[in-house]
Amino acid sequence: MAVRAVRGAVQLERDEAGHMDEQVGALLTEILERNGLAADDLISIWFTATPDLHSDFPAAAARKLGIVDVPLICAQELDIEGAMPRVVRVLAHIESDRPRAGIAHVYLGAAAALRKDIAQ
């Protein structure tokens, strides 16, 4: 079994804890489903949020999904002028038999514009 990395992102409509839980939960669920993963396949997850998001930790959504024994960490994205606002990004380290080219990176909604080269 190889260690792989899965990327993803979602743009929130507003900075509210419940909305963040919903959107980050949807992103994580989609990452797991598209890659045929279970929580046991997760090694760790890094979350970043743009500086305009401060209502909650994105990792809280993972805990609410039942991802409770996986190391999670949150960080703030660089505050770059002109960057897309209200974005949560994910970098998940996983165990998978899929080849690197077979990993499905998930960019939901407007966030798909962030990585047109790998968004599926």
For each residue, the residues with C-beta under 8 A, 3 or more apart:
1: 95 96 97
2: 95 96 97
3: 43 93 94 95
4: 93 94 95 96 98 100 103
5: 91 92 93 94 103
6: 31 35 90 91 92 94 103 104 105 106
7: 89 90 91 105 106 107 115 118
8: 27 28 30 31 89 90 92 105 106 107 108
9: 27 87 88 89 90 107 108 111 114 115
10: 23 24 26 27 87 88 107 108 109 111
11: 84 85 86 87 108 109 110 111
12: 15 19 20 23 53 86 87 88
13: 19 86
14: 19 86
15: 12 19 20 52 53 54 55 86
16: 19 20 55
17: 20 21 55 56 60
18: 21 22
19: 12 13 14 15 16 22 23
20: 12 15 16 17 23 24 53 55 56 58 60 61 88
21: 17 18 24 25 56 60 61 64
22: 18 19 25 26 61
23: 10 12 19 20 26 27 61 88 108
24: 10 20 21 27 28 47 58 61 62 88 90
25: 21 22 28 29 61 62 64 65
26: 10 22 23 29 30 108
27: 8 9 10 23 24 30 31 88 90 106 108
28: 8 24 25 31 32 45 61 62 65 67 90
29: 25 26 32 33 65
30: 8 26 27 33 34 106 108
31: 6 8 27 28 34 35 37 90 92 104 106
32: 28 29 35 37 38 39
33: 29 30 36 37
34: 30 31 104 106 120
35: 6 31 32 94 96 98 103 104
36: 33 98
37: 31 32 33 41 42 94 96
38: 32 41
39: 32 42 66 67 70
40:
41: 37 38 94 95 96
42: 37 39 45 67 70 92 93 94
43: 3 70 71 92 93 94 95
44: 70 71 72 73 92 93
45: 28 42 59 62 67 70 71 72 73 90 91 92 93
46: 72 73 75 90 91 92
47: 24 57 58 59 62 72 73 74 75 88 89 90
48: 58 74 75 76 77 88 89 91
49: 53 54 58 74 75 76 77 87 88 89
50: 53 76 77 79 83 84 85 86 87 88
51: 76 77 79
52: 15 85 86
53: 12 15 20 49 50 58 86 87 88
54: 15 49
55: 15 16 17 20
56: 17 20 21 60
57: 47 60 74
58: 20 24 47 48 49 53 61 62 74 88 90
59: 45 47 62 63 72 73 74
60: 17 20 21 56 57 63 64
61: 20 21 22 23 24 25 28 58 64 65
62: 24 25 28 45 47 58 59 65 67 70 72
63: 59 60 66 67 68 72
64: 21 25 60 61
65: 25 28 29 61 62
66: 39 63
67: 28 39 42 45 62 63 70 72
68: 63
69:
70: 39 42 43 44 45 62 67
71: 43 44 45
72: 44 45 46 47 59 62 63 67
73: 44 45 46 47 59
74: 47 48 49 57 58 59
75: 46 47 48 49
76: 48 49 50 51
77: 48 49 50 51 80 83 87 89
78: 83
79: 50 51 83
80: 77 83
81:
82:
83: 50 77 78 79 80 87
84: 11 50 87 110 111 113 114
85: 11 50 52
86: 11 12 13 14 15 50 52 53
87: 9 10 11 12 49 50 53 77 83 84 111 114
88: 9 10 12 20 23 24 27 47 48 49 50 53 58
89: 7 8 9 47 48 49 77
90: 6 7 8 9 24 27 28 31 45 46 47 58
91: 5 6 7 45 46 48
92: 5 6 8 31 42 43 44 45 46
93: 3 4 5 42 43 44 45
94: 3 4 5 6 35 37 41 42 43
95: 1 2 3 4 41 43
96: 1 2 4 35 37 41 103
97: 1 2
98: 4 35 36 102 103
99: 102 103
100: 4 103
101:
102: 98 99
103: 4 5 6 35 96 98 99 100
104: 6 31 34 35 120
105: 6 7 8 115 118 119 120
106: 6 7 8 27 30 31 34 119 120
107: 7 8 9 10 111 112 113 114 115 118 119 120
108: 8 9 10 11 23 26 27 30 111 112
109: 10 11 112
110: 11 84 113
111: 9 10 11 84 87 107 108 114 119
112: 107 108 109 115 116 119
113: 84 107 110 116
114: 9 84 87 107 111 119
115: 7 9 105 107 112 118 119
116: 112 113 119
117:
118: 7 105 107 115
119: 105 106 107 111 112 114 115 116
120: 34 104 105 106 107
